[in-house]
């Protein structure tokens, strides 16, 4: 008796707790939780349509949205990296967007994705309570995805051209909430948190306040990029936010900032100045020094450490670990939490009030949208005069 072909099975996708069935080589994720009536009914409907079509495989529809997303994700993982090879934050942003796109239109032919589908996807973003600016940015990323797919020959050129017709949401006319403006950290809140930080993280916070640098620029500081000649030191980061646009970035460190930085200077040019591993060792040494129980009693130093801890202190703080350290300090101090990026606004406010907008723009490394402003020698001298007084 000839063996009959088995029907595609109803499978469990554990990560999302959803049913999934593979039809014509494509995974189709079913609505509702795995095992629910909604999920089972959707499976039965798909199988019925599959049998009626004579177990037809994919025709001339080309790749589905999920296949385009998978190909684009591989591009994202290789393209959005720093010169040192580290993934940028853009990778995580794209991953969240691709997950949303696949859930909504994963099995649909990519060539059929048009303005209406993009607007439906945008409504999903509204339901997730994303702010208007972030929704517009993510909508533009969807367009970028299909632009890339067009260049790879995965979808017709007309797909991207029609998506460009979808305009961004306008303020006050979309129903999307507006993002809260970033404000400087109140001085009382800042002082309370500083008392609860270890000396390494406290030094990073103080340097941000004195230089107006971004968190990542200070956290990745190495001796190799530090020029200590002259009254005002100059630090050139290995990588910075606008590096891929060909912009230069010089961080100026005045006398006060130099005093903060001196205890962390190292002989090795490639070593990070602010090491969480060294900070943890110093914390343990301080606790040991404060110990009142004799060493002959209780636990000996190092005897109660886990052999295989889940987390180990690394060579360099990330912006996320730096922010978590600040959150813990704020919680211990009983004050509202704040984000490291707010410290740039503290520095900007002080610079604008005392030295004007032009000096603040040069010190902070800002660029205008209409004109590419390169670092001119007179601008560096002007900023150095400012940092010699307040930095």
WOJO-V348440 format. One record per helix or strand of 3 or more residues. SS is the DSSP state (helix for helix, strand for strand). FROM is the first residue (numbers start at 1). TO is the last residue. Records with the same first field share a line. If there is no record, write none. Layout:
SS: FROM-TO / FROM-TO
This chain:
strand: 11-13 / 18-23 / 26-33 / 233-235 / 251-253
helix: 37-52 / 65-79 / 89-105 / 110-112 / 115-127 / 132-151 / 157-163 / 187-194 / 199-211 / 215-219 / 223-225 / 243-245 / 255-262 / 276-289 / 319-333 / 342-355 / 357-364 / 377-390
